[in-house]
């Protein structure tokens, strides 16, 4: 049960960090147009976060395929 909680908490923290980094990148790339809440321009922050999550999930999927590719029984 402890491992499950570690995975849940780790995932939440990972998502928060990805959200902040994505928001920051979105602001750098797209500027600060639209409503600003909590110091972040919401629309560029959301777009940046989505792009970051897509890139990270794509890379993790590729790494997983490479790892499992040569281990067929």
Buried (B, 14 or more C-beta within 10 A) or exposed (E): EEEEEEEEEEEEEEEEEBBBBBBBBBBEEBEBEBEEEEEBBBBBBBBBBEBBBEEBEEEEEEEEEEEEEEEEE
